[in-house]
Amino acid sequence: MSTGADVVIGRLLAGGVDVCFANPGTSEMHFVAALDHTPALRAVLCLFEGVATGAADGYARIAGTPAATLLHLGPGLANGLANLHNARRAHSPVVNIVGDHATYHAEFDAPLQSDIDALAGWPDGVVVRPATASALAVSVDEAITAAVGPPGRVATVILPADYSWSTAEDVAVVPPAAPVTDGPAPADLEPIAELLRSHGASSVLLLGGAATDAAGLTAAARISSAVGARALVETFPARLSRGAGVPPVERLAYLAEQAEQQLAGISHLVLVGARSPVAFFAYPGKPSGLVPRGTHIHTVEPADLDRLVDALAAPGLPPAPGLPPAAVVPPTLPAGPLTVANWVEVIGALLPERAVIVDEANTSGLLLPAATAASPRHEVLTLTGGAIGQGLPVAVGAAVAAPDRPIIALQADGSALYTISALWTMAREQLDITVVILNNHAYAILQLELARVGSAATGPQSRSLLDLGNPDIDFVAIATGFGVPASRATTAEDLAEQFRTAVRQPGPHLIDAAIPAWG
Amino acid sequence: MSTGADVVIGRLLAGGVDVCFANPGTSEMHFVAALDHTPALRAVLCLFEGVATGAADGYARIAGTPAATLLHLGPGLANGLANLHNARRAHSPVVNIVGDHATYHAEFDAPLQSDIDALAGWPDGVVVRPATASALAVSVDEAITAAVGPPGRVATVILPADYSWSTAEDVAVVPPAAPVTDGPAPADLEPIAELLRSHGASSVLLLGGAATDAAGLTAAARISSAVGARALVETFPARLSRGAGVPPVERLAYLAEQAEQQLAGISHLVLVGARSPVAFFAYPGKPSGLVPRGTHIHTVEPADLDRLVDALAAPGLPPAPGLPPAAVVPPTLPAGPLTVANWVEVIGALLPERAVIVDEANTSGLLLPAATAASPRHEVLTLTGGAIGQGLPVAVGAAVAAPDRPIIALQADGSALYTISALWTMAREQLDITVVILNNHAYAILQLELARVGSAATGPQSRSLLDLGNPDIDFVAIATGFGVPASRATTAEDLAEQFRTAVRQPGPHLIDAAIPAWG
């Protein structure tokens, strides 16, 4: 007979979950000990729970299957919530194993006692609390099923310590046979096709979710080319294909003012895996919805894009009118002091084959898409939920999921500090990650946002709250402290040389790039 | 007419809240701008929300009044929850100001939208969501009143961005006149006095909350001396007086096995501001409650301790029998490589006058109390809720509350990394904090706990999850990166020299002390 901990591990593996990003405590010790019996479940130690949950998000975005996290009671889960929020917005499947006190211990209200269920249900999480140790097998199966979806979700199994150490049955759950049906009738795409034929020039296809892979982007570009509709990608895609061979479909801008310009004058908006666009924040006197009044909104499933191509008899690519101008060659290497304009050219010029870019560059990265459009084919993972501190953890998860691909983490300085200990996990696991810190010594986005909300930093307190200088933060020293080799770049030549070296050598590297803020 | 942001700041100041530990985002920009009109509210920038909430806890423990935090939407609050859990367990008053989207923006489910109320209510928090901008004044007053208590609580005002930027009335709330009563009749202490006279030798006074100040400890020691009862302090007091002139009352041990020995054989337990003791965690086959079966439990309010002294006609101190042996002189300075036994002697020998010790030393600090019993009078702030990552933030708050006192943060390595960016706030604010990192390159407490739950690290995965080596973490480099001068100590002589220097010089310092793990 196995212990509950053994059963949980066994069911995770049976469900295809073979990586666990872990930050355990006392109530998880039997689970930790059980890992020695089952080395097939790879445990990756993280020094903060937000690293573990962000890593699970990054893993899922690349692997397409969930990783587990191992978290310690309510406070441990609390520390992981912000990146679970991002994972939810990315529809990433994640299975949290949250240790709890022994069931009989709860009534004693020991110091770490809290309402774990309330946290696990936020935001929109699936919570599975087994009633007995022998219910653990079914609980884990349920959580995996819920997490995998579709859509991908965050699901949490609460694991009381006494269930972990008790004997428990490992009941393999036979999923109910799917009812034999013909499935839903295929959507009738002719109305959309007709609409696009007649109103293509005033239509926008907004792509999100599964439609942002190379196939989806190509299909959209073909439709765009055939009918003159514009294609746009949602502002913060979970996983976006880019680079050589992929149509460089423009993204809807983060700044509402720009997004409104992109959508100005349209009469029809076709949502393909994306939600109807809204402003990231509210601003005084500005609308929250970004779709022009009177626009007709339609929906097409990403899986139907190819049929829509056929219905429109859309010609192949290239060449094709109606697309944004494609960069034909990557940028050439720039020279001189680093600027917001030239650092992206260095990345665009030197991006290695099959890279994964984890983009939390924020304001410093506004010009990145143009610079990488003709780089080798790659994928971009973005900050889906706006909870900063996601980039370094997602890079950890992506690297664990794809050890043979170079991971490029482009990381704003302020955001990096929420989950900076991710660097240590990169060093311990020798993950092939090149971190470029865009170090402008400021919450530059807030300096921008302060003006956008119609206010201004007129005095020392507000200026001070948006400033990361005094003292300047030295990421070379911090990275060194966590065991990651690091260097500082102040010119484009520095960055190019250090980036080349970092990509060529195995294991993690960090470049602290001195980038001025905009303006 | 003021804006809502102005009103919130005005009501905070009117309620005696003049420090705000802030990690703002876009939805808080009007609040940030309003700080320039009202410099009396001191804003202290933190780079992570857990630093802000922990600092508010530390501030409250020293100042006795609440600080505010400024947090960004649900994910920002989520990042601060673990240290709010500790604050709740400390009964520290804290007033969170959590920015929200504009009220009309919520329905658009923008990326950062979430259920803030659910998080703010965890754990047992008071949530105030104003219905209009003009309700803000009352909302802030309500939150301050709830926070101040007694008991001290965590209270949260949710501040929608549109209320922040709208005009709002600053209605000074006149608190309802307290009903004129004679107050509750004073407790009849004679039964307890009689009990202690007849069963003193088999009784324990367990002191917590307000009873752990010098007056409470002295009163308890006098009672103890008069009737032969033992006095103990709860395991994790929020604020404990110690050192010269304060009776060195022993603390109830963290390890349940030791606590059971401390309570073995008692027939009466008198709780004075403390809760009935329970095991921190459950362990297979061990009881959760620590009080021996058949023990009679009684309660005395801390405010009644002096009357109990009178009722017992307890003689003054010293000398007095029945006390734990008092250390008469501080330890002498040890020599040789650092050990778990000698580093505490260095602290005990060199502790400056009026120090505040923030103790998150965990396993490395087990011998600290004995070594500091005869040091100059000081106070100790402990990890009340078990959510690690509390020490450095609490030190920030304590230093802001008491700029004229030396703050000594004794910090375990693993725990330090949850909120390490607190170092930057120490540097920016030039807080007089000496951080000693007890760097044993391990989650040593989990190595201990693994054995205590009846398990063992028998393989590479479990050993790896409890080990912080590979790579070793260099806190000198990390502190330097955050702008805090730092040095490494490997011998007792190093530690003594570096500690002296750190205490003598203004501003923060960090000492990375190489301490072996137990055993």
Interface residues (C-beta under 8 A of the other chain):
Chain A: A22 P24 G25 T26 S27 M29 H30 V32 A33 L35 D36 H37 P39 A43 L45 L47 F48 G50 G74 P75 G76 A78 N79 L81 A82 H85 R89 H101 A102 Y104 H105 F108 D109 A110 P111 L112 S114 D115 A118 L119 G121 W122 P123 A161 D162 W165 F236 R275 V278 A279 F280 F281 A282 P284 S288 G289 T384 G385 G386 A387 G389 G414 L417 Y418 I420 S421 W424 A427 R428 I445 L446 E449 L450 R452 V453 G454 S455 A456 A457 T458 G459 P460 Q461 S462 S464 L465 L466 L468 N470 P471 D472 I473 D474 F475 V476 A477 I478 A479 T480 G481 F482 G483
Chain B: A22 P24 G25 T26 S27 M29 H30 V32 A33 L35 D36 H37 P39 A43 L45 L47 F48 G50 G74 P75 G76 A78 N79 L81 A82 H85 R89 H101 A102 Y104 H105 F108 D109 A110 P111 L112 S114 D115 A118 L119 G121 W122 P123 A161 D162 W165 F236 R275 V278 A279 F280 F281 A282 P284 S288 G289 T384 G385 G386 A387 G389 G414 L417 Y418 I420 S421 W424 A427 R428 I445 L446 E449 L450 R452 V453 G454 S455 A456 A457 T458 G459 P460 Q461 S462 S464 L465 L466 L468 N470 P471 D472 I473 D474 F475 V476 A477 I478 A479 T480 G481 F482 G483
